[in-house]
């Protein structure tokens, strides 16, 4: 049946339900993004709002590209220096460094969440129905507490005078406090803790739909359980892996609270840079340009995912 016939037979109620997500995206993403995109081509001014208008009094267009020039100043030399394994220098472009650290931290968080969350989701999907609801409740239980309070709790656990160091010193296992807080270790640990449920739930949804008769057939044909996992279970859970990875990676890139409270000065991520540009420097055009580039960086993996999914669906139809 063609898409035209489907649209003709679609009832008004169905059109309304389908249109709600598009209206939501229009109001809460597209319109704000257009406003931020417009401000990124403005110039900082001592006014309210603190940026120049897009049109002059004579109606001519007033576009300033200096914000993007500042972002990409010495871009390629800084990129070469940043990727050079034989030097400890991070280059001259602070914005490139923060983008790099944000993406690296988000990728690390996503990978660890996948490695930890997949066995947990698989165990929940394989558990008895009476136990399964309790396990899902345990996964969602942290959401009942404020996100900020949970981060502060980790500060109390990992600090030099925190619960973990005090316990290890009281047991006589260490003589001085371990460096567990305000560094890359604490940043990755708290990021994984905060975003792990976003990986587990999509994986569980996909794994719970798995037809276990396929695994039984593979066992009857002599396939080892490990081989059956990599040839049957893992490919069939691909959509859950992609969905969970996107739910973890996208918000991790722009995370502000966790790097600010537990990351330390050596883990300056893009969320902190945008905060400083908006509120400390009162430079809305520069902060808007930073946000636009970050959104474009996030759109690329989403576009690649959609392209990959469309290719797979086309192959399946053929």
RODO-2510 file (C-alpha; in nm, 4 decimals, decimal comma):
residues 318
     n   res          X          Y          Z
     1     x     0,0000     0,0000     0,0000
     2     x     0,1451     0,3365    -0,0956
     3     x     0,2087     0,6145     0,1540
     4     x    -0,0506     0,8321    -0,0224
     5     x    -0,3254     0,5758     0,0407
     6     x    -0,2148     0,5427     0,4033
     7     x    -0,2427     0,9186     0,4519
     8     x    -0,5885     0,9206     0,2957
     9     x    -0,7122     0,6417     0,5232
    10     x    -0,5542     0,7905     0,8370
    11     x    -0,8148     0,9133     1,0821
    12     x    -0,7996     1,2603     1,2393
    13     x    -0,7217     1,1082     1,5789
    14     x    -0,4239     0,9189     1,4364
    15     x    -0,2991     1,2337     1,2648
    16     x    -0,3244     1,4201     1,5935
    17     x    -0,1252     1,1544     1,7810
    18     x     0,1442     1,1492     1,5118
    19     x     0,1554     1,5284     1,4962
    20     x     0,2112     1,5795     1,8713
    21     x     0,5821     1,4761     1,8632
    22     x     0,6422     1,7035     1,5621
    23     x     0,4809     1,9991     1,7412
    24     x     0,6892     1,9181     2,0482
    25     x     1,0111     1,9172     1,8432
    26     x     0,9077     2,2366     1,6684
    27     x     0,8382     2,4276     1,9904
    28     x     1,1154     2,2920     2,2122
    29     x     1,3965     2,2304     1,9644
    30     x     1,3640     2,3929     1,6245
    31     x     1,2383     2,7364     1,7334
    32     x     1,4909     2,7725     2,0212
    33     x     1,7687     2,6517     1,7909
    34     x     1,6753     2,9107     1,5274
    35     x     1,6868     3,1827     1,7948
    36     x     2,0284     3,0651     1,9172
    37     x     2,1499     3,0355     1,5578
    38     x     2,0429     3,3953     1,4926
    39     x     2,2184     3,5230     1,8050
    40     x     2,5403     3,3446     1,7032
    41     x     2,5746     3,5878     1,4094
    42     x     2,5293     3,8932     1,6323
    43     x     2,7825     4,1104     1,8098
    44     x     2,8183     4,1547     2,1844
    45     x     2,6837     4,4848     2,3118
    46     x     2,6250     4,6566     2,6451
    47     x     2,2488     4,6484     2,6127
    48     x     1,9420     4,4448     2,6979
    49     x     1,9540     4,1918     2,5375
    50     x     2,3376     4,2016     2,5191
    51     x     2,3762     4,1505     2,1439
    52     x     2,3258     4,3513     1,8262
    53     x     2,0085     4,3137     1,6164
    54     x     2,0156     4,1070     1,3003
    55     x     1,8924     4,4005     1,0897
    56     x     2,0164     4,7574     1,0955
    57     x     1,7846     5,0583     1,1139
    58     x     1,7958     5,0925     0,7353
    59     x     1,6811     4,7317     0,6936
    60     x     2,0197     4,5943     0,5849
    61     x     2,1375     4,2603     0,7184
    62     x     2,4008     4,2778     0,9910
    63     x     2,5868     3,9447     1,0196
    64     x     2,9017     3,8999     1,2277
    65     x     3,1208     3,5946     1,1686
    66     x     3,3761     3,6775     1,4366
    67     x     3,2238     3,4312     1,6844
    68     x     3,2847     3,1354     1,4548
    69     x     3,6301     3,2711     1,3641
    70     x     3,7177     3,2690     1,7337
    71     x     3,6026     2,9089     1,7634
    72     x     3,8087     2,7882     1,4673
    73     x     4,1151     3,0073     1,5146
    74     x     4,4319     2,7984     1,4694
    75     x     4,2030     2,4988     1,4325
    76     x     4,4203     2,2653     1,2248
    77     x     4,7504     2,3363     1,4072
    78     x     4,5731     2,2852     1,7390
    79     x     4,4070     1,9670     1,6114
    80     x     4,7412     1,8292     1,4956
    81     x     4,8987     1,9127     1,8322
    82     x     4,6051     1,7618     2,0209
    83     x     4,6185     1,4334     1,8285
    84     x     4,9973     1,4095     1,8313
    85     x     5,0876     1,1235     2,0710
    86     x     5,4465     1,2472     2,1059
    87     x     5,3614     1,5729     2,2798
    88     x     5,1759     1,6689     2,5966
    89     x     5,0592     2,0028     2,4567
    90     x     4,6872     2,0564     2,4035
    91     x     4,7166     2,3320     2,1420
    92     x     4,6121     2,6954     2,1469
    93     x     4,2425     2,6524     2,0671
    94     x     4,0638     2,6136     2,4007
    95     x     3,7313     2,5504     2,2299
    96     x     3,8701     2,2612     2,0269
    97     x     4,0124     2,1158     2,3486
    98     x     3,6792     2,1364     2,5286
    99     x     3,4940     1,9809     2,2356
   100     x     3,7516     1,7028     2,2276
   101     x     3,7290     1,6409     2,6031
   102     x     3,3482     1,6462     2,5897
   103     x     3,3297     1,3944     2,3063
   104     x     3,5981     1,1732     2,4622
   105     x     3,4211     1,1741     2,7984
   106     x     3,0852     1,1015     2,6340
   107     x     3,2319     0,8138     2,4314
   108     x     3,4011     0,6687     2,7411
   109     x     3,0783     0,6965     2,9381
   110     x     2,8784     0,5346     2,6586
   111     x     3,1241     0,2458     2,6194
   112     x     3,1397     0,1721     2,9918
   113     x     2,7605     0,1959     3,0235
   114     x     2,7259    -0,0509     2,7352
   115     x     2,9755    -0,2979     2,8827
   116     x     2,8142    -0,2767     3,2265
   117     x     2,4527    -0,2306     3,1219
   118     x     2,4284    -0,5090     2,8636
   119     x     2,4855    -0,7961     3,1113
   120     x     2,2478    -0,6298     3,3578
   121     x     1,9759    -0,5855     3,0938
   122     x     2,0278    -0,9427     2,9735
   123     x     2,0005    -1,0777     3,3285
   124     x     1,6800    -0,8802     3,3894
   125     x     1,5290    -1,0020     3,0617
   126     x     1,6160    -1,3646     3,1489
   127     x     1,4900    -1,3435     3,5082
   128     x     1,1574    -1,4718     3,6344
   129     x     0,8570    -1,2401     3,5896
   130     x     0,8130    -1,2117     3,9660
   131     x     1,1714    -1,0897     4,0112
   132     x     1,1888    -0,8880     3,6898
   133     x     0,9704    -0,6039     3,8154
   134     x     1,1805    -0,5674     4,1306
   135     x     1,5001    -0,5512     3,9254
   136     x     1,3517    -0,2876     3,6947
   137     x     1,2393    -0,0929     4,0010
   138     x     1,5948    -0,1069     4,1360
   139     x     1,7234     0,0368     3,8069
   140     x     1,4740     0,3242     3,8127
   141     x     1,4942     0,3860     4,1882
   142     x     1,7712     0,6527     4,1645
   143     x     1,5355     0,8686     3,9570
   144     x     1,3221     0,9109     4,2675
   145     x     1,5995     1,1240     4,4176
   146     x     1,7152     1,4610     4,2921
   147     x     1,9972     1,4383     4,0391
   148     x     2,1930     1,7081     4,2212
   149     x     2,1632     1,5273     4,5540
   150     x     2,2967     1,2079     4,3987
   151     x     2,6017     1,3919     4,2671
   152     x     2,6592     1,5501     4,6088
   153     x     2,6376     1,2020     4,7623
   154     x     2,9282     1,0915     4,5430
   155     x     3,1242     1,3930     4,6646
   156     x     3,0781     1,2638     5,0183
   157     x     3,1867     0,9156     4,9145
   158     x     3,4962     0,9993     4,7093
   159     x     3,6402     1,2972     4,8984
   160     x     3,9771     1,2792     5,0747
   161     x     3,7832     1,2791     5,4024
   162     x     3,4964     1,0826     5,2529
   163     x     3,3367     0,7545     5,3496
   164     x     3,5512     0,5349     5,1215
   165     x     3,8866     0,6798     5,2285
   166     x     3,7904     0,6798     5,5956
   167     x     3,6814     0,3151     5,5727
   168     x     4,0038     0,2065     5,4002
   169     x     4,2166     0,3946     5,6522
   170     x     4,0235     0,2569     5,9494
   171     x     4,0770    -0,0952     5,8141
   172     x     4,4502    -0,0240     5,7871
   173     x     4,4607    -0,0938     5,4125
   174     x     4,5967     0,2498     5,3231
   175     x     4,8060     0,4996     5,5196
   176     x     4,6916     0,8153     5,3424
   177     x     4,3761     0,9100     5,1467
   178     x     4,3512     0,7986     4,7861
   179     x     4,3073     1,0545     4,5100
   180     x     3,9523     0,9553     4,4144
   181     x     3,7873     1,2927     4,3782
   182     x     3,8009     1,5920     4,1445
   183     x     3,9786     1,4088     3,8627
   184     x     3,9070     1,2014     3,5512
   185     x     3,8311     0,8898     3,7582
   186     x     3,5550     1,0562     3,9589
   187     x     3,4171     1,2217     3,6438
   188     x     3,3839     0,8926     3,4540
   189     x     3,2515     0,7079     3,7583
   190     x     2,9722     0,9551     3,8339
   191     x     2,8876     0,9960     3,4625
   192     x     2,8431     0,6191     3,4284
   193     x     2,6369     0,6063     3,7471
   194     x     2,4095     0,8872     3,6281
   195     x     2,3479     0,7565     3,2751
   196     x     2,3596     0,3791     3,3238
   197     x     1,9766     0,3434     3,3525
   198     x     1,9387     0,5127     3,0121
   199     x     2,1425     0,2282     2,8643
   200     x     1,9800    -0,0557     3,0576
   201     x     1,6163     0,0233     2,9814
   202     x     1,6384     0,0275     2,5958
   203     x     1,8535    -0,2861     2,6037
   204     x     1,6056    -0,4614     2,8310
   205     x     1,3162    -0,3641     2,6042
   206     x     1,4943    -0,5140     2,3049
   207     x     1,6237    -0,8266     2,4803
   208     x     1,2843    -0,9049     2,6342
   209     x     1,1448    -0,9407     2,2795
   210     x     1,4101    -1,1974     2,1850
   211     x     1,2700    -1,5287     2,0646
   212     x     1,4488    -1,7840     2,2810
   213     x     1,3577    -2,0610     2,0386
   214     x     1,6365    -1,9287     1,8179
   215     x     1,8895    -1,9962     2,0919
   216     x     1,7432    -2,3411     2,1499
   217     x     1,7712    -2,4161     1,7786
   218     x     2,1319    -2,2978     1,7783
   219     x     2,2085    -2,5240     2,0752
   220     x     2,0440    -2,8199     1,8997
   221     x     2,2667    -2,7553     1,5985
   222     x     2,5757    -2,7678     1,8196
   223     x     2,6510    -2,3964     1,8525
   224     x     2,8433    -2,2930     2,1621
   225     x     2,6563    -2,0454     2,3868
   226     x     2,9204    -1,7787     2,3194
   227     x     2,8880    -1,8274     1,9437
   228     x     2,5077    -1,8220     1,9717
   229     x     2,5319    -1,4934     2,1626
   230     x     2,7469    -1,3228     1,9004
   231     x     2,5513    -1,4593     1,6035
   232     x     2,1940    -1,4346     1,7376
   233     x     2,1488    -1,2331     2,0577
   234     x     2,3882    -0,9471     1,9836
   235     x     2,2667    -0,8745     1,6258
   236     x     1,9014    -0,8889     1,7336
   237     x     1,9687    -0,6391     2,0130
   238     x     2,1316    -0,3901     1,7759
   239     x     1,8429    -0,1421     1,7952
   240     x     1,8594    -0,1412     2,1743
   241     x     2,2348    -0,0817     2,1644
   242     x     2,1940     0,2114     1,9251
   243     x     1,9057     0,3647     2,1219
   244     x     2,0827     0,3271     2,4559
   245     x     2,4085     0,4656     2,3186
   246     x     2,2303     0,7718     2,1814
   247     x     2,0463     0,8300     2,5093
   248     x     2,3778     0,8236     2,6947
   249     x     2,6094     0,9936     2,4445
   250     x     2,3972     1,2965     2,3522
   251     x     2,3331     1,4352     2,7040
   252     x     2,6845     1,3395     2,8171
   253     x     2,8435     1,5722     2,5617
   254     x     2,6720     1,8791     2,7032
   255     x     2,6824     1,7747     3,0698
   256     x     2,7562     2,0622     3,3073
   257     x     2,6719     1,9627     3,6650
   258     x     2,8884     1,6499     3,6963
   259     x     3,2089     1,7976     3,5440
   260     x     3,1631     2,1119     3,7523
   261     x     3,1195     1,9293     4,0846
   262     x     3,3450     1,6230     4,0507
   263     x     3,5494     1,6670     3,7309
   264     x     3,8195     1,9079     3,8408
   265     x     3,9967     2,1832     3,6457
   266     x     4,1603     1,9343     3,4101
   267     x     3,8219     1,8217     3,2723
   268     x     3,6813     2,1408     3,1231
   269     x     3,3847     2,0354     2,9103
   270     x     3,1789     2,2373     2,6674
   271     x     2,8886     2,2850     2,9087
   272     x     3,1144     2,4781     3,1469
   273     x     3,2517     2,6909     2,8601
   274     x     2,8994     2,7842     2,7510
   275     x     2,8071     2,8723     3,1100
   276     x     3,1087     3,0995     3,1405
   277     x     3,0351     3,2691     2,8075
   278     x     2,6692     3,3261     2,8934
   279     x     2,6859     3,4299     3,2579
   280     x     3,0455     3,5273     3,3429
   281     x     3,1392     3,7076     3,0205
   282     x     2,7818     3,7994     2,9248
   283     x     2,8817     3,7119     2,5674
   284     x     2,5636     3,5610     2,4306
   285     x     2,6737     3,5564     2,0630
   286     x     2,9875     3,3537     2,1397
   287     x     2,7968     3,1169     2,3670
   288     x     2,5341     3,0713     2,0951
   289     x     2,8037     2,9887     1,8391
   290     x     2,9472     2,7293     2,0794
   291     x     2,6005     2,5786     2,1231
   292     x     2,5354     2,5681     1,7469
   293     x     2,8617     2,3831     1,6806
   294     x     2,7838     2,1389     1,9618
   295     x     2,4375     2,0671     1,8204
   296     x     2,5903     2,0033     1,4776
   297     x     2,8366     1,7617     1,6367
   298     x     2,5441     1,5735     1,7897
   299     x     2,3388     1,5742     1,4698
   300     x     2,6147     1,3898     1,2816
   301     x     2,5904     1,0606     1,4775
   302     x     2,2111     1,0776     1,4685
   303     x     2,2197     1,1279     1,0908
   304     x     2,4616     0,8369     1,0525
   305     x     2,2313     0,6202     1,2602
   306     x     1,9303     0,7081     1,0483
   307     x     2,1274     0,6470     0,7290
   308     x     2,2407     0,3089     0,8599
   309     x     1,8893     0,2116     0,9639
   310     x     1,7434     0,3174     0,6281
   311     x     2,0021     0,1117     0,4396
   312     x     1,9231    -0,1927     0,6508
   313     x     1,5495    -0,1494     0,5979
   314     x     1,5993    -0,1143     0,2205
   315     x     1,8072    -0,4297     0,2134
   316     x     1,5386    -0,6106     0,4117
   317     x     1,2704    -0,5094     0,1611
   318     x     1,4800    -0,6327    -0,1302
***
